[in-house]
Amino acid sequence: MNDIAGNLSRRSFLKAGAALGGGIVAAGMPLSQAIWAAEGKVLKARSYSDIDKLDPGFYQNAYNVDVMNCIYSKLTRYKPGSEWGWELEAAETIERVDPTHIRFRVKKGIKFTGGHGELTAKDVKFSFERVIKHNSPVKGDWGPLDHVELEDDYTGVIVLKTPFVPLWNITLPYGCGHIVSEDAVMKATKDGGDFGMKPPAFSGPYVLAEWKPNQHIHLTRNPEWSGPQPGFDEIRILPIGDIKTAERAYQSGDIDFTDFSLDSLSTFKKSPPADTKIEEKPSLYYVYVGMNMDHPNLKDINVRKAIQWAINVPQILDAAYSGQAEVATGMVAPGLVGHREKALIPPEGDLQKAQEFLAKAGVSDLTLTIDCLNENTFSTIAEVVQAQLAQIGITVQVNVQDSGSFWTIGMESEGNRWKDMQLIVQRFSMVPDPYYATCFFVRDQVGVWNWERFRSERFDELNAKAVTIDDPAERTKLYTEMQDLLEESGGYRFLTHEGSPVMYRTTKLGAAVRPDGRPLYLDFKPTSA
């Protein structure tokens, strides 16, 4: 999209409107209604990566969901605050009829832009079922969805093949829960498939006014929105990959809300920037070193175990997080159902054991690569791993990549790069149910998000069973075994869940975040005119 900088007049905006290849024009919104706010309250925030997929049925990563929360509607949404919970959004009511039937009724009067009509139960049915129909990479979010039955224009019943506990904590309030217009999507795609970065209609309080890749995302009020009005006239999100750069951007006034690095936490707590509030939040991210088990250099489990035992996690956390991050025991964070009390391999590892595994493999003069995002934290992790593996005679080359390159490296759909990938510093976001972590490591996800190419029939069985159980203690037993299986494969060395400190300028806004610190922009409130 071409850049339209600064505050534009109505005339300037209309003249430039034809340049907008997506956003408002793609959504069919009349340009007479799509006026860039010349004066008003503007929220400026940082995202750790640029958006790359605004189709909720095929979404990728949390930073896309942050934006989708603003431009689409869902039946339910996460509540801001310190405790995990959900509340109604587009749904007037929602109830569990029985373990496999959930009845909902959507509110009247929610409109899609571009003349695509009112949001109805028919759109809900279309939005949910297309995820399964088109074999979306995130179809796991819908688990055993069978279909959606329509009772009238506004009422429907979600029908599951088997009980699915994560529906309430993941599916409905997160990515796949967003509702799109059947009419708009079918006209745009012909088959109802992935529309990528070209939303054909919006239904939320904001519309995508402009997206300039790797520079900014600009949201403005949706003039057809009739629900509760958000606090800001505009939201401007700057994708800033390096967190230290984000800290400097905040200090210079370019952004008014951001997360920041753990190694800066003590400094900012002692001496925060002017008019700034610091909030410490427990993170649900999980960071690990993964290994492509199909690569010839890593096929031997003894080689993988040598790498696991050579990695000293506390050393990595001291270097990359200034000792402010806690050691992870697996992928499920403390406080969540499924958290594992301890890992099978001690955090410090054992170089002697590592050398014994390498000797058992009969390998010497091994050279490997390790890929990581071009952010200081992850390049530091990679460099420490490089040094640690050198102690057992393994040479490691560090490959630092931008987000566009990194987030496709293990995907078979993106070419053959996955065949060359060996070690990787991986960081995934989470939501408050362990299924969101484990569902990406089943066999069906090999070459999609399962980049380590881990395969276990037992893991898949446990993953399917755990979502049917309501009892948290029983679920935890199953998820603990699943994390054991991952570690026993040799393909994973879990590092940390990090932490999620955020800061915001109190003269500009009051922030609203999930319990893990992720922003819920619709609930941000301005504090100045």
N, C-alpha and C positions, 0 to 999 in steps of 0.2 A: 504494500500500500504506500502511496505517496504521503510524505509528511505534510501535515497541516499544523504549523506551530503557532503557539501563543493563543491569545484570546481573539477569536474571529467574530466579525460582525455577521449578521444574517446574510447580507449580500455576499461577503467573502466566502462564507460556508457554502452557499448555493452554487457559486461559481466553481468551487473546488470539489463539489460533491461527486461529480462524475469520475473523479480519480479514485474514489473508494472502491477497490476491487472486491471487498468483502464487507462485513459489518452491516451498517445501516442499509446500504443499497442492496446488498445480497439478501437481506432479510425482507426486502420489499417495503420498507417503511417510507411513507411519503416524505420527500425532502422538506416539505413545508413544516413538518413536525419535528424534523431531526436537526434542531438548532443547537450548535455547540454553545455551552453556557458561557456567555461573555463575562459575566460577573457571578460569583457565587462561591459556595464552600467546596473546596477541593481537597480530597484525601490523597496524599502521596505516600506510597508504600513500596517496599522492596519485595520482589520475589526472587528466590534463589536460582530460578531458571526461567527461560522464556516459554510461553505457551506453545504447544505444537499439536493440540488435538482438542477441539471444542465440541465433538460429538460425544454426548454422555454414554451412548451405547458402546463406544469403543475408546473410552477415555484412557489417558496415560498420565499417571503421576498426580500428586496432590496439588501442584501449582496450577494445573488446568482446572481442577475441581474448585479451587478458590475463586476463579473467574466464573465458572459455570454456576456457582451458587448465586451469582448476581444477575445472570441473564436468563436463567430458566427457573421453573418452579418444580418443587418436589412435594410428595404427599406429606413427608415429615422432614425435619431438619434437626441438627444438633443444637442443643442449648449452649449459650456461652456460660462460662463460669468455671468453677474448680471441680465440679462433679459431673461425670458423664451422664447425659440424659438426652432425650429427644422431645420435640413438641410438634404440634400440627403446623403445616405450612399451607399447601394447596388443598389438603384434606380438611373437610368439615368434621368428619368423624373417621375413625379407623379402629377395628376391633378384630381380635382373634376369635373366630367362630369355633375352631378346633385346631389341632396342631398342623393341619394342612390347608386350612381355608382362612383367609384374611379378607374381611369385607371393608371397603372404603367408600366414602362419598366425597366427591370433590366440591369445592366451593363454586358457586355460580359467579360469573362475571370476570373470570380471569381470561384475558384476551391474548391471542397470538398477534404479533405485528404482521404487516403486509397484507391485511385483509384475509387472514387464514382462519378467522372465526374464534369461537370460544373454546377454551380448554375443557374437554369432556372426558368421560370414562373411556370413550373410544380411543382417545389419544394416549391415555394411560396404558391401555391394552397394547396398542401399537408399539409404544416406547419400550415396554418391558419384554414383549415377545420377540422383538427384532434382535435383541441381544443374543437369544438362543438361535433364532432362525438363521442368522448370518454368522454363527460360530465366532462371535467376538472373542478377542484375546482375554477380555475380562468377564466372560460368561460365567466364570466361577463365582462372581458376586451374586448371581441368581441361583446358584446351587441347583436344587431339584425342581425349578419352576416348570410346570406343565403348561399352563395357559391362564388367561384372565377371562372370566365370565362376565358378561355385561347384563345388568339387571334393568337399568334404565339409562338415560343420557348421562347421569352424574354418578351412578352407583355401579360398582363392580366387585368381583370376588377374585382375589389372587389364589390360584389353585396350585398346590405343591404336590409332587409325587410322594415325598416323604417329609417329615418335620425338618425345619431349617431354622435353628435358633438365631444365627447371625443376621437374618432378615431385618431384625429390628435395630441392630447396632451398626450394620454395614450397608446392606442393599438399599433400603429406603432413604436413609438420611445422607447418603454419600453419592458417589459418582453415577452409578447406574440408576439411581432413583430419580434423576431429572427427567422431566416429561417434555417431549418434543411434539410438534404438530405433524400428525399423519399426512394431512393435505400438503403441507409445505415440503416435508421430506420426500414424499413420493414424487412430487413435481420436480424436485431438485435432483433426485438420484435414480428415478424410474423403478428401482427395486427395493427402496427403503433401506439401502445399505449405508455405509460410512460416508458422511459428508465432510469429514476432516475439519479444516479450518474455515469452512464457509457455512455458518449457520443460516438456514433459510428462513428462520423466524425466531423471535424471542418471546418470552412470556414472563420475565422477571422484572424487578424494579429498574434494571439498567439494560442498556443495549451496548453492543460493542461498536463504538464510534470509529475507532481506528486501532490498527495493530501495525506497528513498524518493527519487524523482526529484530530482536536483540537490542532494541532501543526503548520502546514503551508500549504499554497497553492502555488504551483510553476508553473508559466507560462513561456514558452520560445517562441521565434519567430517561426512562421509557415513558413517553407522553401518553401511552395507552394503558399504563399500569394504574389500577384503581384501588390497590390494596394499601396497607400502611406505608407511608413514604419514608425512605431511608434518609439519614441525616445529611448526606453530602450530595451536591449537584453533580459532581464529577469524581471519578476515581481514576487516578493515574498510577499505574504499577510499573516500576522500573525493574527489568530483569538484570540482576547483578549477581553473577556467579560466585565471585570471590567474596567471602564474608567480611574480610578486612576492608575491602573496597566499599562494602555496604556500610560499615561503621563510619568510614570517612565521609560517605555521602550523607549520612545522618548528621554528622557533626557540622557539615557545611551547609545544611538546610535543604538539600535536594530532596530528601524524604523525611517524613514525620513519624513513620512507624517501620520498625525492622526487628528481626531477630539479630543476635550477635554472637560472637564466638565465646566459648567457655573460657578460653585463656584470657579474655578481656573482662570477665565477670567481676573479679575482685577489684580491678582498676575502676570500672564504671560504678561499682557499688560505693567505693570510697570517694570517688570524685565524678559524679555523673555530669553529663552535659547540662547546660542551663535549661530549666523548665522541663525536666525529663523525669519520667517515672520508669523505674526498673522493676520488672516482674520476672521471677524465676519459676519456670514451669518444668515438670517432669516430661521427658520426651518419650515418644513411642517409636521413634526411629530405631532401626537396628542396622548396625554396621558390621561387616565381616569381610574376611578375605575368602573369596571363592576360587575354586579350581575347575577348569573344564576337564571333566573326567574322560571325555572322548579324545582328548588330544594325545598323540603318541607319547609325548614326554610325561604325561600324567596318568596314563592308563593303569600303571602299577600302583595298587593301593599302598604299598610300602613307601613309594615316593611321596604320595600325598600325606601319609602319616608322618613322614620325616619333616615335611614342611609344617604340619600342624604343631609338632613338638618343638620345632625350632623357633616358632613365633612366641615371643614374650609379650603378652598383652599389656601389663603395667608399663613396660618401657615405651610401648607405642602411645599409650594414653598420656604419659608424662610429656612426650615430645609433641604430640598433635593437639592435646587439650590442656596442657599445663597442669596435668594431674587433677583437673576439675570434673572429669567424667568417670563414672563407675564401670567396672568390668561387667560385661554381659555374660549370662549363663546360657544364652540361646537367643532365639529371635523374639520371644515374648517377654515384654518388659515387666518389672515388678509392679504389683498392684492389679495386674490383669489375670483373668482366668487363664490357666495354662502356663504360668510362669514356672520355670524349672529352678529348683533350689541351687544346683551347682552343675557345672559342665563336667564331662568325663575326663577331659585333659585339664590339669591345673593351669591357672592363668599364666604362671611364669614359664610353663613348658619345661623342657629338659633337653639340653643339647646332646647329652650322651645318648639318650633314647633316640633322638633324631638321627644321630650318626649310625646307630644300630639298625634303624629301619632302612637307611640309605644303603648300608652294607648288605642288608638282606635283599634289596632290590638289585644289587650288583651294578649300581650306577655310579659313575664318576664323571667329573668335568661337565656337569649338567648346566645348561644355560636356559633360562626361562624369561618370559616377559611378564610384566604386571601392568595392567591398564588402570587408570584412575581419572576422575574428573579434574579439570584444571582449577581446582580450589586448593588453597594452601593446606587446609586440614588433610585432605586426601592425598595430596602429593607428599606430605610429610609422612603419612602412614606408609605409603609405598616405599619411600626412601628408608624408613626404619626396617621394614620387612626385607628390603634389599640388603641392608647391613647384617641383619640377623641370619639370613640364609647364607650369606657369605661365610659365616662362621662354621658352616657344615659343608663348605665347598661348592655351593650352588651360586652361580652368577646370575644376577637378575637385571634386566633392562627395564627401566621405568618409562612407560608411554603415557604422557599427560594429554588428555583430549578435551575439547570443548563439549558442551552438553549435547549438541546435535549429533555428534559422532559417537559419544560415549553411550548414549541411551539406545543405540541400535546395534551395538557391537555383537550382542549375543542372539539377535533375532534372525532366524533363518529366512524370514520374509524379506529381509533387507539385503540379501546376498550371501556371500560365503565367508564373511569376516569371522563368523563364529568358529570356523575351523582353525583359524590361527590364534584365537584368544586362548590364553593359558591361565594366568592368575589375574584376578580382578579385585579391586577394592570396591565393594558394593555397599550401597546405602539405600534402604527402602523405607518408605513412610508406612505408618500403621494407623489403624482405627481401632476402637476398643473391643475387638473380638479376635481371639487367636487364629480363627479361620482365615482372616485376611492375610496372615503370614504364611500359613501352611498350604493354602490352596494353590500357590504359585510354584510349588515344588512337586506336584503330582506328575505322573508320566505324560499326561496330555499337554503339560506346559513346557516340555522339553523343546527348546528352540523358540519359545515364545518369551516367557519370563524366567523359566528354569534354565539359566545359562550354564549352570554347573552340569547340567544334563544328568541329574540324579534320577535314578529309577528304582522304585521299591514297591512291590505289590502290597506288602504289609503297610507301608506308609499310606498308600492310597485307601486301603481298607479302613485304617484308623481315621483318616481325614473324613471319609464319608460317614463313619459312625459318630464321630464327636459332635457333629452339627445337629444330631437328633436328640441329644441328651440335655436336659434342663439343669441337672444337678452340677454345680460348679466344681465340686470335688472330684466327681467322676470324670468330667471333661478334662480337668487338669491332669489326671493320670494318663489319659490318652495323648494329650499334647506333649507331656513330658517324654513319653516313649517316642513320639514322632521326632522330637528334637534330638533324642539319643540316636535315632537311626540316621539322621543327617550327619551328625558328628562322626558316627562309626564308619560312614562311607569314606571318610578322609577328605571330602570335598569342601569342608567348611571349617573356618576358624573364627568363631564369634568374638567380637571385640568390645562393643559398647552400645548403649542406647543413647549416648550423648546426653544432652540436656537442652532445654529450649528457653533460654532467657530472651526476653523481648524488652524493647524500650520504645517509648513514644513521647511526643512533645505535648505536654499538658496544656499549653496555650493554644493548641490547634485541635486536639481531639481527646476523647475518651475511648480507649480501645476495648474491643470485645473479642475474646479468643476462646477457643476450645480449651479443655483442661490441659492439653499438651502444647498450648501456645500458638496453634495455627489460627490465623485471622478469620473472623466471621464478619466480613466487611459490611454486611447489611445492618449490623448492630453497632457499628462505630457511630459516635456522636460528636458533632463539632462543639468546640468550646469557645470559638470566637467568630465574629461576623466576617 
